[in-house]
């Protein structure tokens, strides 16, 4: 069963300094929670999540275009096997860094990068080695990485 995927965007109003919330909808994509999203210069990229209607971990990759107010599936290669939710995602140069999370049966102690130009997933051995001094992800939604200052910001 499919749910309703919603995105709420904060957009500037005609009156300077005031903002309002706008709702975007998609009935073609599964509803989700505990997903990750990154705000890029002209889109929002969303990965995975949990569909509580079907009790499944999602593995899809989506892009939201605020100009069109439309969601678009993204075709990717080399990605993690199976879905995940409760993971963290950070923007690291031109890559989406995905850490940890869980599927419907276990916690995931993995680090993946997604090249945002080619949409190729990979596990970077050098990156994994640099993270070896950090504790493994013990709970979903908790990253073993120190906080990262955002590189880009969304503007309405």
FIMI-264293 format. One record per residue: residue in one letter; x, y, z of N, C-alpha, C, O in turn. Coordinates in pm, whole numbers, padded with zeros to 5 digits, always signed. Layout:
BEGIN
AXYZXYZXYZXYZ;...
END
This chain:
BEGIN
X+00084-00117+00000+00000+00000+00000+00089+00124+00000+00188+00131+00073;X+00055+00219-00080+00132+00343-00090+00069+00448-00002-00053+00454+00013;X+00151+00530+00056+00104+00639+00140+00113+00769+00064+00099+00773-00059;X+00135+00873+00135+00145+01005+00077+00276+01065+00121+00298+01083+00241;X+00364+01098+00028+00492+01159+00059+00474+01310+00058+00433+01368-00043;X+00503+01373+00170+00486+01517+00184+00620+01585+00208+00708+01527+00272;X+00634+01704+00159+00750+01788+00189+00697+01926+00223+00616+01982+00149;X+00743+01978+00333+00706+02112+00372+00825+02202+00349+00934+02175+00399;X+00805+02310+00272+00912+02405+00242+00878+02540+00302+00764+02586+00295;X+00978+02602+00361+00962+02736+00414+01000+02833+00303+01115+02834+00258;X+00904+02914+00258+00929+03004+00146+00905+03149+00188+00818+03177+00270;X+00983+03241+00129+00963+03382+00163+00829+03432+00108+00787+03391+00000;X+00765+03521+00181+00641+03579+00133+00670+03716+00072+00785+03761+00070;X+00566+03779+00023+00582+03911-00039+00630+04013+00064+00707+04103+00030;X+00588+03998+00187+00628+04090+00292+00770+04052+00337+00794+03939+00378;X+00860+04146+00329+01000+04120+00360+01016+04068+00503+00959+04124+00597;X+01092+03961+00518+01118+03906+00649+01014+03808+00699+01029+03753+00809;X+00909+03783+00622+00808+03686+00664+00814+03564+00574+00841+03574+00454;X+00788+03449+00632+00792+03323+00559+00664+03246+00582+00593+03269+00680;X+00634+03154+00492+00517+03068+00509+00555+02927+00466+00648+02907+00388;X+00480+02829+00519+00504+02689+00485+00419+02651+00366+00300+02683+00361;X+00480+02581+00269+00406+02528+00155+00421+02376+00156+00527+02324+00189;X+00316+02308+00119+00317+02162+00122+00325+02107-00021+00251+02149-00109;X+00418+02014-00041+00430+01944-00168+00385+01800-00145+00414+01743-00040;X+00317+01742-00241+00262+01608-00223+00304+01518-00339+00325+01563-00451;X+00314+01390-00308+00330+01289-00413+00257+01164-00369+00287+01106-00264;X+00162+01123-00448+00089+01000-00418+00149+00881-00491+00103+00768-00471;X+00250+00904-00576+00313+00796-00650+00427+00732-00573+00470+00622-00607;X+00477+00798-00470+00592+00750-00394+00548+00707-00255+00454+00764-00200;X+00616+00607-00197+00575+00560-00064+00601+00665+00044+00701+00736+00042;X+00507+00673+00139+00528+00758+00256+00645+00701+00334+00672+00581+00327;X+00714+00786+00410+00832+00740+00482+00858+00824+00605+00812+00937+00616;X+00932+00766+00696+00986+00838+00810+01126+00785+00835+01164+00682+00780;X+01203+00853+00916+01340+00816+00951+01430+00803+00827+01518+00717+00823;X+01408+00887+00728+01491+00893+00608+01598+01000+00626+01604+01064+00732;X+01681+01020+00527+01777+01130+00531+01756+01217+00408+01717+01169+00302;X+01782+01345+00424+01770+01441+00313+01884+01540+00319+01930+01578+00427;X+01928+01580+00203+02029+01684+00191+01975+01794+00103+01915+01768-00001;X+01997+01916+00144+01957+02031+00065+02076+02073-00022+02182+02108+00030;X+02057+02068-00153+02160+02112-00246+02121+02249-00300+02022+02307-00256;X+02196+02301-00394+02168+02436-00443+02031+02449-00506+01963+02549-00487;X+01989+02347-00583+01863+02359-00655+01768+02241-00634+01670+02227-00707;X+01796+02156-00537+01710+02040-00512+01733+01986-00372+01825+02028-00301;X+01648+01893-00334+01663+01819-00209+01675+01672-00247+01591+01619-00320;X+01781+01605-00199+01801+01463-00226+01764+01385-00100+01813+01416+00009;X+01679+01285-00115+01631+01204-00003+01666+01058-00029+01650+01007-00140;X+01714+00991+00077+01751+00850+00064+01685+00766+00174+01682+00805+00290;X+01633+00651+00133+01585+00550+00226+01469+00593+00312+01387+00677+00272;X+01462+00535+00430+01355+00563+00524+01277+00437+00556+01311+00328+00510;X+01174+00454+00634+01092+00342+00679+00947+00367+00639+00892+00473+00668;X+00887+00270+00572+00746+00277+00537+00670+00193+00640+00671+00070+00633;X+00605+00260+00735+00538+00187+00843+00407+00122+00798+00352+00039+00870;X+00356+00159+00681+00236+00093+00628+00271-00049+00585+00195-00143+00610;X+00385-00065+00518+00428-00195+00468+00533-00262+00558+00576-00373+00528;X+00575-00196+00666+00679-00246+00755+00805-00283+00676+00855-00394+00685;X+00854-00185+00598+00972-00213+00517+01070-00096+00521+01032+00021+00529;X+01197-00132+00514+01303-00033+00500+01316+00000+00352+01322-00090+00269;X+01321+00128+00321+01325+00172+00181+01470+00195+00137+01555+00233+00217;X+01496+00172+00009+01630+00193-00044+01630+00288-00163+01729+00297-00235;X+01520+00357-00183+01513+00444-00300+01581+00578-00277+01601+00622-00164;X+01616+00640-00387+01683+00769-00388+01595+00863-00468+01557+00833-00581;X+01562+00977-00409+01468+01071-00470+01526+01211-00475+01613+01247-00396;X+01478+01288-00570+01516+01429-00581+01388+01511-00583+01293+01477-00653;X+01387+01620-00506+01273+01711-00507+01316+01840-00574+01415+01901-00535;X+01241+01882-00675+01267+02006-00746+01168+02112-00695+01049+02103-00724;X+01217+02212-00619+01124+02311-00563+01060+02402-00668+00952+02455-00645;X+01125+02420-00783+01065+02501-00890+00943+02430-00948+00838+02492-00966;X+00957+02300-00977+00846+02221-01031+00751+02172-00923+00638+02134-00951;X+00800+02172-00798+00729+02114-00686+00694+01968-00714+00581+01924-00694;X+00796+01894-00763+00779+01754-00801+00891+01669-00745+01005+01713-00734;X+00857+01544-00709+00954+01444-00670+00992+01363-00793+00907+01334-00877;X+01121+01325-00803+01169+01244-00914+01256+01131-00859+01347+01157-00780;X+01229+01005-00899+01319+00896-00859+01455+00916-00928+01461+00963-01041;X+01562+00880-00859+01697+00887-00915+01748+00745-00931+01741+00664-00838;X+01799+00715-01048+01859+00585-01073+02005+00590-01027+02082+00676-01071;X+02042+00497-00938+02178+00494-00886+02237+00356-00908+02165+00261-00938;X+02369+00345-00893+02436+00216-00909+02528+00191-00791+02576+00284-00727;X+02552+00062-00765+02649+00021-00664+02608+00043-00520+02694+00042-00432;X+02482+00061-00494+02438+00101-00361+02432-00009-00257+02454-00127-00287;X+02401+00030-00134+02385-00066-00026+02276-00167-00062+02178-00133-00129;X+02293-00289-00017+02193-00393-00043+02081-00382+00060+02107-00378+00180;X+01959-00375+00012+01846-00362+00103+01826-00218+00147+01910-00132+00122;X+01715-00194+00213+01683-00060+00259+01743-00030+00395+01798-00117+00462;X+01729+00097+00434+01776+00138+00566+01697+00261+00611+01644+00338+00530;X+01691+00276+00741+01627+00394+00800+01703+00428+00928+01780+00347+00979;X+01682+00549+00978+01749+00592+01100+01896+00620+01080+01969+00636+01179;X+01942+00627+00958+02082+00657+00928+02103+00808+00928+02008+00885+00936;X+02227+00849+00919+02257+00990+00905+02314+01013+00766+02369+00922+00704;X+02300+01135+00718+02358+01173+00589+02418+01312+00604+02359+01401+00665;X+02536+01329+00549+02606+01457+00552+02659+01487+00413+02689+01396+00336;X+02669+01614+00384+02728+01657+00258+02877+01671+00279+02922+01748+00364;X+02954+01596+00202+03100+01598+00212+03153+01625+00071+03162+01534-00012;X+03188+01751+00047+03228+01798-00087+03113+01771-00184+03006+01829-00170;X+03133+01685-00282+03027+01656-00379+02966+01518-00357+02912+01457-00449;X+02974+01471-00233+02924+01338-00201+02827+01343-00082+02836+01429+00005;X+02734+01249-00083+02644+01227+00030+02705+01114+00111+02722+01003+00060;X+02738+01141+00236+02797+01042+00325+02685+00980+00408+02618+01051+00483;X+02664+00850+00395+02556+00779+00464+02618+00687+00567+02700+00601+00534;X+02578+00705+00694+02639+00631+00804+02531+00558+00884+02431+00617+00925;X+02554+00427+00905+02473+00349+00998+02329+00331+00958+02296+00316+00841;X+02244+00332+01059+02101+00309+01043+02066+00166+01078+02143+00095+01144;X+01950+00124+01034+01907-00013+01056+01812-00055+00946+01756+00028+00875;X+01795-00187+00932+01690-00239+00846+01586-00301+00940+01589-00273+01059;X+01498-00380+00892+01393-00431+00980+01441-00542+01073+01364-00588+01157;X+01567-00588+01059+01616-00696+01144+01742-00663+01224+01769-00730+01324;X+01819-00562+01184+01945-00537+01256+01996-00395+01233+01953-00325+01142;X+02090-00355+01320+02161-00229+01302+02266-00248+01194+02321-00357+01178;X+02294-00142+01121+02389-00147+01009+02514-00068+01044+02506+00053+01069;X+02627-00133+01046+02754-00069+01078+02831-00046+00949+02935-00108+00925;X+02778+00044+00866+02835+00068+00734+02848+00217+00709+02776+00299+00767;X+02941+00251+00621+02955+00387+00571+02956+00380+00419+03036+00307+00360;X+02868+00455+00356+02859+00462+00211+02873+00606+00166+02835+00698+00239;X+02927+00626+00047+02925+00758-00014+02847+00748-00144+02853+00647-00214;X+02775+00853-00175+02703+00864-00301+02756+00985-00373+02742+01098-00325;X+02817+00964-00489+02864+01076-00572+02741+01145-00628+02663+01084-00701;X+02722+01273-00596+02602+01345-00636+02605+01390-00782+02506+01445-00831;X+02716+01366-00852+02723+01395-00994+02690+01274-01079+02623+01285-01182;X+02738+01157-01035+02718+01033-01112+02615+00940-01049+02570+00846-01113;X+02577+00966-00925+02486+00882-00847+02539+00739-00835+02463+00642-00844;X+02669+00728-00814+02735+00601-00791+02764+00587-00642+02833+00672-00584;X+02712+00481-00580+02741+00451-00440+02874+00378-00432+02909+00302-00523;X+02948+00401-00324+03069+00324-00302+03104+00326-00154+03056+00411-00078;X+03188+00232-00115+03246+00234+00018+03391+00273-00003+03466+00201-00069;X+03431+00384+00052+03565+00439+00035+03655+00384+00145+03636+00418+00262;X+03751+00300+00110+03837+00236+00209+03916+00339+00290+03932+00323+00411;X+03966+00444+00225+04041+00547+00298+03952+00618+00399+03994+00648+00511;X+03828+00645+00359+03733+00708+00451+03702+00615+00567+03698+00658+00682;X+03679+00487+00536+03650+00391+00643+03767+00381+00741+03745+00372+00862;X+03889+00382+00691+04006+00373+00778+04016+00497+00866+04053+00487+00983;X+03983+00615+00812+03990+00737+00892+03883+00738+01001+03899+00807+01102;X+03775+00663+00981+03667+00657+01080+03691+00549+01185+03613+00536+01279;X+03798+00470+01169+03818+00356+01258+03841+00397+01403+03822+00315+01493;X+03881+00522+01427+03900+00565+01565+03769+00605+01633+03766+00626+01754;X+03661+00616+01556+03531+00649+01612+03457+00522+01650+03477+00419+01585;X+03373+00526+01753+03297+00405+01790+03199+00368+01680+03153+00454+01605;X+03167+00240+01671+03070+00195+01572+02933+00252+01605+02905+00288+01720;X+02848+00259+01505+02712+00308+01525+02637+00207+01611+02620+00091+01571;X+02594+00250+01727+02526+00159+01819+02375+00170+01808+02304+00072+01834;X+02327+00286+01771+02183+00305+01761+02152+00377+01632+02232+00458+01583;X+02036+00349+01578+01994+00415+01456+01983+00565+01481+01941+00609+01587;X+02023+00641+01381+02012+00786+01391+02126+00851+01465+02126+00973+01483;X+02225+00775+01508+02339+00831+01580+02464+00810+01496+02502+00696+01470;X+02527+00916+01456+02645+00906+01372+02771+00897+01456+02779+00963+01559;X+02870+00816+01414+02997+00813+01485+03086+00930+01448+03196+00943+01500;X+03039+01016+01358+03119+01128+01311+03097+01250+01397+02988+01268+01451;X+03199+01336+01410+03176+01464+01476+03085+01549+01388+03077+01525+01268;X+03017+01650+01446+02929+01734+01364+03005+01800+01251+03121+01839+01267;X+02939+01813+01135+02999+01874+01018+02925+02003+00988+02802+02006+00985;X+03000+02110+00967+02939+02238+00933+02881+02229+00792+02952+02185+00701;X+02754+02270+00769+02693+02259+00637+02770+02342+00534+02817+02452+00562;X+02781+02286+00413+02850+02355+00304+02755+02445+00226+02795+02551+00177;X+02630+02404+00215+02532+02478+00136+02406+02492+00218+02383+02417+00312;X+02325+02587+00182+02199+02608+00253+02085+02617+00154+02102+02662+00041;X+01969+02574+00198+01848+02587+00114+01798+02731+00123+01801+02791+00231;X+01753+02783+00016+01690+02914+00014+01555+02898-00052+01542+02831-00154;X+01452+02959+00008+01317+02943-00046+01292+03027-00165+01182+03023-00221;
END
